[in-house]
Amino acid sequence: MNFDAGMTETLIKLFAAWMLIAGVAYWANREGLGLSRRMLIASGRGLLQLLALAFVLHWIFDIHSHLAQAALIAGFCVLAGHNSASHYDSARGTWLACAVGLVCACLVTLPWLALTDSISDDTRTLVPLGSMIAANGMNAISIMFERLKSGSEVGEGLKTAMIPTIDTLRVVGLVHMPGIFVGMVLAGAAAFDAAVAQLIVLYMVTTSSFTACLVSFLMMNRLKKRQAGQ
């Protein structure tokens, strides 16, 4: 009985939050922006994917092999790369370039942070951070591609792609209280420890997003030149 009541309360909260998306989708439809369908589909996919992750997460956290950890993070990068490539030309070469860029972003940051003991090298730490790198890098690459499609130079595209990340870093603690900081404080951690953990993640995201964009563009150019030479 308690389970049913708790589940009903959870579903009501979830539906209340989803109504925000529904309202924005309706507004976008009234404005003729062509975003409504994408918003609603994305909200449904997000629900199913996150619930599925919640069910399998305890098995993922039981992984102790660094090779398995790397394979899982690489899988994130491949999927994220596919999404970013769809914002440009959806070609396999672009997908490959994005995936390589995201993998390089992980390689530049995660091993260094683990070796310096800035983060733990267990699955509970590396896999969520790897997913954050893939997601933030994906967003940055997608923004860069949108700028390139509109005729901007790569430098301008890269600068635009980095604006959200750098702005977040600039106003953290003044305007923005990030999720990791808030979560740790609510869980009872010292505010100083929470601030250090959040800054490590922000530095990691900034570095990895820049790396992902630059490597993806260079890799894409290399593949195009090789195809042109054939």
LOVO-552801 format. One record per atom (N, C-alpha, C): atom name; z, y, x. Coordinates in steps of 0.02 Angstrom, whole numbers. Layout:
<nodes>
{CA; {Z; Y; X}} ...
</nodes>
This chain:
<nodes>
{N; {0; -60; 42}} {CA; {0; 0; 0}} {C; {0; 62; 44}} {N; {44; 62; 96}} {CA; {47; 118; 143}} {C; {-19; 127; 180}} {N; {-49; 68; 197}} {CA; {-113; 72; 233}} {C; {-166; 104; 189}} {N; {-168; 84; 125}} {CA; {-217; 112; 79}} {C; {-207; 187; 70}} {N; {-143; 208; 64}} {CA; {-128; 279; 55}} {C; {-148; 317; 118}} {N; {-132; 289; 176}} {CA; {-149; 322; 239}} {C; {-225; 327; 248}} {N; {-261; 274; 230}} {CA; {-333; 274; 237}} {C; {-365; 325; 189}} {N; {-338; 329; 128}} {CA; {-363; 378; 79}} {C; {-353; 448; 105}} {N; {-294; 462; 133}} {CA; {-280; 528; 160}} {C; {-327; 545; 218}} {N; {-340; 496; 260}} {CA; {-386; 506; 316}} {C; {-456; 521; 293}} {N; {-479; 484; 243}} {CA; {-546; 495; 216}} {C; {-553; 563; 183}} {N; {-500; 585; 150}} {CA; {-501; 651; 119}} {C; {-507; 706; 172}} {N; {-470; 698; 226}} {CA; {-473; 747; 281}} {C; {-543; 747; 312}} {N; {-570; 688; 322}} {CA; {-636; 682; 352}} {C; {-689; 714; 307}} {N; {-683; 701; 242}} {CA; {-731; 729; 195}} {C; {-725; 805; 192}} {N; {-664; 830; 195}} {CA; {-653; 903; 195}} {C; {-687; 935; 255}} {N; {-680; 903; 313}} {CA; {-712; 930; 373}} {C; {-788; 925; 368}} {N; {-814; 870; 339}} {CA; {-886; 861; 332}} {C; {-916; 913; 284}} {N; {-876; 936; 235}} {CA; {-900; 987; 189}} {C; {-920; 1051; 225}} {N; {-889; 1064; 283}} {CA; {-910; 1122; 323}} {C; {-982; 1114; 346}} {N; {-999; 1053; 369}} {CA; {-1068; 1039; 389}} {C; {-1115; 1045; 330}} {N; {-1094; 1018; 273}} {CA; {-1137; 1020; 213}} {C; {-1150; 1093; 193}} {N; {-1098; 1135; 197}} {CA; {-1107; 1205; 179}} {C; {-1155; 1241; 225}} {N; {-1149; 1228; 290}} {CA; {-1194; 1259; 339}} {C; {-1265; 1233; 330}} {N; {-1272; 1168; 315}} {CA; {-1339; 1139; 303}} {C; {-1372; 1171; 243}} {N; {-1332; 1182; 190}} {CA; {-1360; 1215; 130}} {C; {-1382; 1287; 146}} {N; {-1342; 1322; 185}} {CA; {-1358; 1390; 206}} {C; {-1422; 1391; 247}} {N; {-1427; 1345; 295}} {CA; {-1487; 1341; 337}} {C; {-1549; 1326; 295}} {N; {-1540; 1283; 244}} {CA; {-1596; 1268; 199}} {C; {-1618; 1329; 160}} {N; {-1570; 1369; 136}} {CA; {-1586; 1430; 99}} {C; {-1625; 1479; 143}} {N; {-1609; 1479; 208}} {CA; {-1642; 1524; 255}} {C; {-1708; 1496; 280}} {N; {-1724; 1434; 262}} {CA; {-1787; 1404; 284}} {C; {-1790; 1391; 358}} {N; {-1734; 1373; 389}} {CA; {-1731; 1364; 462}} {C; {-1753; 1294; 484}} {N; {-1758; 1247; 438}} {CA; {-1778; 1179; 456}} {C; {-1725; 1140; 494}} {N; {-1662; 1160; 486}} {CA; {-1608; 1126; 523}} {C; {-1566; 1080; 478}} {N; {-1572; 1087; 413}} {CA; {-1527; 1052; 367}} {C; {-1530; 977; 376}} {N; {-1590; 949; 375}} {CA; {-1597; 876; 380}} {C; {-1569; 851; 446}} {N; {-1584; 887; 501}} {CA; {-1559; 867; 566}} {C; {-1483; 869; 568}} {N; {-1453; 920; 538}} {CA; {-1380; 925; 537}} {C; {-1348; 867; 500}} {N; {-1375; 852; 441}} {CA; {-1346; 800; 399}} {C; {-1354; 731; 431}} {N; {-1413; 718; 458}} {CA; {-1424; 654; 491}} {C; {-1379; 647; 552}} {N; {-1373; 702; 591}} {CA; {-1331; 701; 651}} {C; {-1258; 689; 632}} {N; {-1236; 719; 576}} {CA; {-1166; 709; 555}} {C; {-1153; 637; 535}} {N; {-1202; 606; 501}} {CA; {-1195; 536; 483}} {C; {-1196; 490; 543}} {N; {-1242; 503; 589}} {CA; {-1245; 463; 650}} {C; {-1181; 469; 690}} {N; {-1157; 531; 696}} {CA; {-1095; 543; 733}} {C; {-1037; 504; 704}} {N; {-1032; 503; 638}} {CA; {-979; 465; 605}} {C; {-983; 391; 622}} {N; {-1041; 361; 613}} {CA; {-1049; 289; 626}} {C; {-1037; 272; 699}} {N; {-1065; 314; 744}} {CA; {-1060; 300; 815}} {C; {-988; 307; 840}} {N; {-953; 358; 816}} {CA; {-884; 368; 839}} {C; {-837; 315; 812}} {N; {-848; 294; 750}} {CA; {-807; 240; 722}} {C; {-820; 175; 759}} {N; {-883; 161; 775}} {CA; {-900; 101; 813}} {C; {-866; 103; 881}} {N; {-867; 162; 913}} {CA; {-834; 169; 979}} {C; {-759; 156; 973}} {N; {-729; 182; 919}} {CA; {-657; 171; 910}} {C; {-639; 97; 906}} {N; {-684; 57; 875}} {CA; {-671; -15; 868}} {C; {-678; -52; 934}} {N; {-723; -30; 978}} {CA; {-737; -67; 1040}} {C; {-703; -37; 1101}} {N; {-669; 20; 1092}} {CA; {-642; 55; 1150}} {C; {-591; 15; 1189}} {N; {-550; -24; 1153}} {CA; {-499; -63; 1188}} {C; {-530; -117; 1232}} {N; {-588; -143; 1214}} {CA; {-623; -190; 1257}} {C; {-652; -154; 1318}} {N; {-678; -94; 1307}} {CA; {-706; -55; 1362}} {C; {-652; -40; 1413}} {N; {-593; -21; 1389}} {CA; {-539; -2; 1435}} {C; {-512; -62; 1474}} {N; {-528; -123; 1452}} {CA; {-507; -183; 1489}} {C; {-553; -197; 1549}} {N; {-607; -160; 1557}} {CA; {-653; -170; 1613}} {C; {-620; -146; 1677}} {N; {-623; -188; 1729}} {CA; {-594; -170; 1794}} {C; {-646; -166; 1849}} {N; {-705; -192; 1837}} {CA; {-758; -192; 1888}} {C; {-789; -123; 1893}} {N; {-793; -96; 1955}} {CA; {-825; -32; 1965}} {C; {-900; -36; 1950}} {N; {-929; -94; 1962}} {CA; {-1000; -103; 1947}} {C; {-1012; -99; 1871}} {N; {-968; -129; 1833}} {CA; {-974; -126; 1760}} {C; {-962; -54; 1735}} {N; {-914; -19; 1767}} {CA; {-903; 51; 1749}} {C; {-966; 92; 1761}} {N; {-996; 81; 1820}} {CA; {-1057; 118; 1838}} {C; {-1114; 103; 1789}} {N; {-1120; 40; 1770}} {CA; {-1173; 20; 1724}} {C; {-1164; 54; 1656}} {N; {-1101; 57; 1634}} {CA; {-1087; 88; 1569}} {C; {-1103; 163; 1571}} {N; {-1083; 197; 1625}} {CA; {-1096; 268; 1631}} {C; {-1171; 281; 1638}} {N; {-1206; 237; 1675}} {CA; {-1279; 243; 1680}} {C; {-1312; 236; 1612}} {N; {-1283; 193; 1570}} {CA; {-1309; 185; 1502}} {C; {-1303; 250; 1462}} {N; {-1246; 284; 1471}} {CA; {-1238; 350; 1439}} {C; {-1293; 397; 1462}} {N; {-1307; 397; 1527}} {CA; {-1357; 442; 1556}} {C; {-1427; 427; 1530}} {N; {-1443; 364; 1523}} {CA; {-1509; 345; 1497}} {C; {-1518; 368; 1425}} {N; {-1468; 357; 1384}} {CA; {-1471; 379; 1314}} {C; {-1474; 455; 1308}} {N; {-1432; 489; 1348}} {CA; {-1433; 562; 1347}} {C; {-1499; 589; 1372}} {N; {-1528; 556; 1423}} {CA; {-1592; 578; 1449}} {C; {-1647; 572; 1398}} {N; {-1644; 521; 1356}} {CA; {-1694; 513; 1303}} {C; {-1690; 570; 1254}} {N; {-1629; 591; 1237}} {CA; {-1621; 646; 1190}} {C; {-1647; 711; 1220}} {N; {-1633; 724; 1283}} {CA; {-1657; 785; 1315}} {C; {-1733; 786; 1321}} {N; {-1763; 728; 1336}} {CA; {-1835; 724; 1343}} {C; {-1870; 740; 1277}} {N; {-1836; 726; 1221}} {CA; {-1866; 741; 1156}} {C; {-1873; 815; 1144}} {N; {-1838; 856; 1182}} {CA; {-1843; 929; 1175}} {C; {-1901; 957; 1217}} {N; {-1934; 914; 1256}} {CA; {-1990; 937; 1296}} {C; {-2055; 906; 1274}} {N; {-2068; 844; 1295}} {CA; {-2130; 811; 1274}} {C; {-2120; 737; 1257}} {N; {-2058; 713; 1262}} {CA; {-2040; 643; 1245}} {C; {-2077; 592; 1288}} {N; {-2107; 614; 1343}} {CA; {-2143; 568; 1387}} {C; {-2093; 524; 1425}} {N; {-2116; 465; 1444}} {CA; {-2071; 420; 1482}} {C; {-2051; 450; 1549}} {N; {-2098; 486; 1580}} {CA; {-2083; 518; 1644}} {C; {-2028; 570; 1637}} {N; {-2030; 608; 1582}} {CA; {-1978; 658; 1570}} {C; {-1911; 624; 1556}} {N; {-1914; 570; 1518}} {CA; {-1853; 532; 1504}} {C; {-1823; 506; 1569}} {N; {-1865; 478; 1612}} {CA; {-1841; 452; 1676}} {C; {-1811; 508; 1718}} {N; {-1845; 566; 1720}} {CA; {-1821; 622; 1759}} {C; {-1752; 646; 1735}} {N; {-1744; 649; 1669}} {CA; {-1680; 670; 1640}} {C; {-1625; 619; 1656}} {N; {-1641; 555; 1650}} {CA; {-1591; 503; 1663}} {C; {-1570; 505; 1737}} {N; {-1619; 513; 1782}} {CA; {-1603; 517; 1853}} {C; {-1560; 579; 1868}} {N; {-1577; 635; 1837}} {CA; {-1538; 696; 1846}} {C; {-1466; 687; 1824}} {N; {-1456; 653; 1768}} {CA; {-1388; 642; 1743}} {C; {-1349; 592; 1786}} {N; {-1384; 541; 1809}} {CA; {-1351; 493; 1854}} {C; {-1330; 528; 1919}} {N; {-1373; 571; 1946}} {CA; {-1356; 608; 2006}} {C; {-1296; 654; 1993}} {N; {-1293; 684; 1933}} {CA; {-1237; 727; 1916}} {C; {-1171; 688; 1918}} {N; {-1173; 626; 1894}} {CA; {-1113; 583; 1897}} {C; {-1096; 564; 1969}} {N; {-1147; 549; 2009}} {CA; {-1136; 528; 2078}} {C; {-1108; 585; 2121}} {N; {-1128; 646; 2105}} {CA; {-1104; 704; 2144}} {C; {-1031; 718; 2130}} {N; {-1009; 705; 2069}} {CA; {-941; 727; 2048}} {C; {-889; 671; 2046}} {N; {-903; 617; 2010}} {CA; {-852; 567; 1998}} {C; {-825; 533; 2061}} {N; {-869; 508; 2106}} {CA; {-842; 477; 2167}} {C; {-800; 525; 2209}} {N; {-821; 588; 2214}} {CA; {-783; 637; 2254}} {C; {-714; 648; 2223}} {N; {-711; 657; 2158}} {CA; {-647; 669; 2125}} {C; {-602; 608; 2130}} {N; {-631; 548; 2127}} {CA; {-591; 487; 2133}} {C; {-566; 478; 2204}} {N; {-608; 491; 2254}} {CA; {-588; 484; 2324}} {C; {-534; 533; 2344}} {N; {-536; 592; 2315}} {CA; {-485; 642; 2331}} {C; {-423; 637; 2287}} {N; {-421; 585; 2245}} {CA; {-365; 573; 2199}} {C; {-356; 629; 2148}} {N; {-409; 667; 2137}} {CA; {-406; 718; 2084}} {C; {-406; 684; 2015}} {N; {-438; 626; 2011}} {CA; {-438; 586; 1950}} {C; {-423; 513; 1970}} {N; {-403; 474; 1921}} {CA; {-393; 402; 1933}} {C; {-461; 367; 1932}} {N; {-465; 310; 1965}} {CA; {-528; 273; 1967}} {C; {-528; 215; 1917}} {N; {-484; 218; 1866}} {CA; {-484; 165; 1816}} {C; {-534; 181; 1760}} {N; {-548; 130; 1720}} {CA; {-599; 137; 1667}} {C; {-578; 189; 1616}} {N; {-513; 192; 1601}} {CA; {-488; 239; 1550}} {C; {-502; 311; 1570}} {N; {-511; 324; 1635}} {CA; {-527; 392; 1658}} {C; {-601; 401; 1671}} {N; {-632; 355; 1708}} {CA; {-700; 364; 1731}} {C; {-751; 362; 1673}} {N; {-742; 316; 1627}} {CA; {-791; 310; 1572}} {C; {-792; 371; 1527}} {N; {-734; 396; 1503}} {CA; {-736; 457; 1463}} {C; {-763; 517; 1501}} {N; {-745; 524; 1565}} {CA; {-771; 580; 1605}} {C; {-846; 572; 1616}} {N; {-869; 511; 1627}} {CA; {-941; 499; 1634}} {C; {-979; 517; 1571}} {N; {-949; 502; 1513}} {CA; {-981; 521; 1450}} {C; {-983; 596; 1442}} {N; {-931; 631; 1466}} {CA; {-930; 704; 1462}} {C; {-985; 734; 1506}} {N; {-994; 706; 1566}} {CA; {-1046; 731; 1611}} {C; {-1114; 720; 1579}} {N; {-1125; 661; 1551}} {CA; {-1190; 646; 1520}} {C; {-1203; 693; 1461}} {N; {-1152; 705; 1419}} {CA; {-1161; 746; 1360}} {C; {-1173; 820; 1379}} {N; {-1132; 846; 1424}} {CA; {-1140; 916; 1443}} {C; {-1205; 927; 1483}} {N; {-1221; 879; 1526}} {CA; {-1284; 884; 1563}} {C; {-1344; 880; 1516}} {N; {-1339; 837; 1466}} {CA; {-1392; 831; 1416}} {C; {-1403; 897; 1380}} {N; {-1349; 930; 1360}} {CA; {-1355; 994; 1326}} {C; {-1388; 1047; 1371}} {N; {-1367; 1048; 1435}} {CA; {-1395; 1097; 1481}} {C; {-1470; 1084; 1493}} {N; {-1489; 1021; 1502}} {CA; {-1560; 1005; 1513}} {C; {-1601; 1023; 1451}} {N; {-1574; 1008; 1392}} {CA; {-1610; 1023; 1330}} {C; {-1622; 1099; 1324}} {N; {-1572; 1139; 1340}} {CA; {-1581; 1212; 1337}} {C; {-1633; 1234; 1388}} {N; {-1630; 1206; 1448}} {CA; {-1679; 1223; 1500}} {C; {-1749; 1206; 1477}} {N; {-1758; 1147; 1446}} {CA; {-1824; 1127; 1422}} {C; {-1850; 1173; 1367}} {N; {-1806; 1194; 1323}} {CA; {-1827; 1240; 1270}} {C; {-1852; 1305; 1300}} {N; {-1820; 1329; 1352}} {CA; {-1843; 1390; 1385}} {C; {-1909; 1380; 1421}} {N; {-1916; 1321; 1453}} {CA; {-1979; 1307; 1488}} {C; {-2037; 1302; 1439}} {N; {-2024; 1273; 1381}} {CA; {-2077; 1267; 1331}} {C; {-2100; 1336; 1305}} {N; {-2054; 1384; 1306}} {CA; {-2072; 1451; 1283}} {C; {-2105; 1493; 1337}} {N; {-2116; 1463; 1396}} {CA; {-2152; 1497; 1449}} {C; {-2110; 1527; 1503}} {N; {-2045; 1515; 1502}} {CA; {-2001; 1544; 1554}} {C; {-2009; 1506; 1620}} {N; {-1992; 1540; 1674}} {CA; {-1990; 1507; 1739}} {C; {-1930; 1461; 1743}} {N; {-1932; 1414; 1790}} {CA; {-1878; 1365; 1794}} {C; {-1812; 1399; 1810}} {N; {-1814; 1452; 1851}} {CA; {-1752; 1488; 1867}} {C; {-1720; 1518; 1806}} {N; {-1761; 1548; 1763}} {CA; {-1735; 1577; 1701}} {C; {-1709; 1523; 1655}} {N; {-1746; 1467; 1652}} {CA; {-1723; 1412; 1609}} {C; {-1657; 1384; 1632}} {N; {-1648; 1377; 1698}} {CA; {-1586; 1350; 1725}} {C; {-1528; 1399; 1713}} {N; {-1541; 1464; 1723}} {CA; {-1489; 1514; 1711}} {C; {-1467; 1513; 1638}} {N; {-1515; 1509; 1592}} {CA; {-1498; 1506; 1521}} {C; {-1458; 1443; 1505}} {N; {-1478; 1387; 1534}} {CA; {-1444; 1324; 1521}} {C; {-1371; 1326; 1544}} {N; {-1356; 1364; 1596}} {CA; {-1288; 1367; 1624}} {C; {-1244; 1418; 1590}} {N; {-1273; 1460; 1546}} {CA; {-1233; 1513; 1514}} {C; {-1172; 1485; 1476}} {N; {-1181; 1434; 1431}} {CA; {-1122; 1410; 1394}} {C; {-1066; 1383; 1439}} {N; {-1086; 1346; 1491}} {CA; {-1036; 1317; 1536}} {C; {-1000; 1371; 1575}} {N; {-1037; 1418; 1603}} {CA; {-1005; 1471; 1643}} {C; {-963; 1517; 1600}} {N; {-988; 1532; 1539}} {CA; {-948; 1574; 1494}} {C; {-882; 1540; 1476}} {N; {-884; 1475; 1464}} {CA; {-822; 1439; 1449}} {C; {-773; 1444; 1507}} {N; {-798; 1437; 1568}} {CA; {-756; 1441; 1627}} {C; {-728; 1512; 1636}} {N; {-767; 1562; 1618}} {CA; {-745; 1631; 1626}} {C; {-688; 1649; 1578}} {N; {-690; 1623; 1517}} {CA; {-641; 1645; 1467}} {C; {-587; 1593; 1454}} {N; {-586; 1538; 1492}} {CA; {-535; 1487; 1481}} {C; {-466; 1518; 1493}} {N; {-421; 1507; 1447}} {CA; {-355; 1535; 1453}} {C; {-349; 1605; 1422}} {N; {-405; 1638; 1411}} {CA; {-404; 1704; 1380}} {C; {-427; 1700; 1307}} {N; {-486; 1670; 1297}} {CA; {-514; 1661; 1230}} {C; {-512; 1588; 1209}} {N; {-526; 1545; 1257}} {CA; {-536; 1474; 1243}} {C; {-478; 1433; 1269}} {N; {-449; 1392; 1225}} {CA; {-399; 1342; 1246}} {C; {-431; 1274; 1238}} {N; {-457; 1244; 1293}} {CA; {-497; 1183; 1288}} {C; {-458; 1123; 1262}} {N; {-496; 1074; 1240}} {CA; {-467; 1016; 1207}} {C; {-419; 976; 1250}} {N; {-436; 965; 1313}} {CA; {-393; 925; 1357}} {C; {-326; 960; 1367}} {N; {-328; 1026; 1378}} {CA; {-266; 1064; 1387}} {C; {-223; 1060; 1325}} {N; {-253; 1073; 1267}} {CA; {-215; 1071; 1204}} {C; {-188; 1001; 1191}} {N; {-231; 951; 1201}} {CA; {-209; 882; 1188}} {C; {-150; 861; 1232}} {N; {-153; 878; 1296}} {CA; {-99; 860; 1341}} {C; {-34; 896; 1323}} {N; {-40; 960; 1306}} {CA; {19; 999; 1287}} {C; {51; 970; 1223}} {N; {8; 955; 1174}} {CA; {34; 926; 1112}} {C; {65; 857; 1123}} {N; {40; 822; 1174}} {CA; {68; 756; 1190}} {C; {132; 760; 1230}} {N; {152; 821; 1250}} {CA; {216; 830; 1284}} {C; {211; 841; 1359}} {N; {149; 846; 1386}} {CA; {141; 858; 1458}} {C; {159; 930; 1475}} {N; {177; 941; 1538}} {CA; {192; 1009; 1561}} {C; {129; 1051; 1558}} {N; {137; 1115; 1539}} {CA; {79; 1159; 1532}} {C; {41; 1166; 1597}} {N; {76; 1168; 1653}} {CA; {43; 1174; 1718}} {C; {-1; 1113; 1733}} {N; {26; 1053; 1720}} {CA; {-12; 992; 1731}} {C; {-74; 990; 1685}} {N; {-66; 1012; 1623}} {CA; {-122; 1014; 1577}} {C; {-176; 1063; 1601}} {N; {-154; 1120; 1627}} {CA; {-202; 1170; 1652}} {C; {-240; 1143; 1712}} {N; {-207; 1109; 1757}} {CA; {-240; 1080; 1816}} {C; {-291; 1028; 1795}} {N; {-272; 983; 1749}} {CA; {-318; 931; 1725}} {C; {-379; 962; 1692}} {N; {-368; 1014; 1652}} {CA; {-424; 1047; 1618}} {C; {-470; 1081; 1668}} {N; {-442; 1114; 1718}} {CA; {-484; 1147; 1768}} {C; {-525; 1098; 1808}} {N; {-497; 1041; 1824}} {CA; {-535; 989; 1860}} {C; {-596; 969; 1819}} {N; {-586; 960; 1754}} {CA; {-641; 941; 1710}} {C; {-693; 997; 1705}} {N; {-671; 1059; 1699}} {CA; {-717; 1115; 1694}} {C; {-758; 1123; 1757}} {N; {-726; 1116; 1815}} {CA; {-763; 1120; 1879}} {C; {-814; 1063; 1883}} {N; {-793; 1004; 1861}} {CA; {-837; 946; 1861}} {C; {-897; 957; 1816}} {N; {-886; 983; 1756}} {CA; {-940; 994; 1708}} {C; {-989; 1047; 1733}} {N; {-963; 1101; 1763}} {CA; {-1007; 1153; 1789}} {C; {-1052; 1126; 1844}} {N; {-1022; 1090; 1891}} {CA; {-1060; 1062; 1947}} {C; {-1111; 1011; 1922}} {N; {-1089; 967; 1878}} {CA; {-1133; 913; 1855}} {C; {-1190; 940; 1812}} {N; {-1177; 991; 1772}} {CA; {-1230; 1019; 1729}} {C; {-1285; 1051; 1771}} {N; {-1264; 1089; 1822}} {CA; {-1314; 1119; 1867}} {C; {-1354; 1066; 1903}} {N; {-1319; 1015; 1929}} {CA; {-1353; 961; 1965}} {C; {-1402; 925; 1919}} {N; {-1381; 910; 1858}} {CA; {-1424; 874; 1811}} {C; {-1488; 913; 1797}} {N; {-1482; 979; 1785}} {CA; {-1540; 1020; 1771}} {C; {-1588; 1023; 1830}} {N; {-1561; 1036; 1889}} {CA; {-1603; 1045; 1948}} {C; {-1638; 981; 1967}} {N; {-1601; 926; 1969}} {CA; {-1630; 862; 1988}} {C; {-1682; 839; 1936}} {N; {-1668; 850; 1872}} {CA; {-1715; 830; 1820}} {C; {-1781; 867; 1827}} {N; {-1777; 932; 1839}} {CA; {-1838; 972; 1846}} {C; {-1877; 950; 1908}} {N; {-1843; 942; 1964}} {CA; {-1877; 922; 2026}} {C; {-1908; 852; 2019}} {N; {-1872; 807; 1986}} {CA; {-1897; 739; 1976}} {C; {-1958; 740; 1929}} {N; {-1956; 781; 1877}} {CA; {-2011; 785; 1830}} {C; {-2073; 813; 1865}} {N; {-2064; 864; 1907}} {CA; {-2120; 893; 1944}} {C; {-2150; 842; 1992}} {N; {-2108; 803; 2025}} {CA; {-2132; 752; 2072}} {C; {-2173; 700; 2036}} {N; {-2150; 678; 1978}} {CA; {-2187; 628; 1940}} {C; {-2254; 655; 1916}} {N; {-2254; 718; 1894}} {CA; {-2317; 748; 1871}} {C; {-2368; 755; 1927}} {N; {-2345; 773; 1987}} {CA; {-2390; 780; 2044}} {C; {-2417; 712; 2064}} {N; {-2376; 661; 2060}} {CA; {-2399; 593; 2077}} {C; {-2451; 570; 2027}} {N; {-2440; 584; 1963}} {CA; {-2490; 565; 1912}} {C; {-2555; 604; 1921}} {N; {-2549; 669; 1939}} {CA; {-2609; 710; 1950}} {C; {-2649; 686; 2010}} {N; {-2613; 660; 2061}} {CA; {-2646; 636; 2121}} {C; {-2684; 571; 2109}} {N; {-2661; 534; 2058}} {CA; {-2696; 470; 2043}} {C; {-2761; 484; 2004}} 
</nodes>
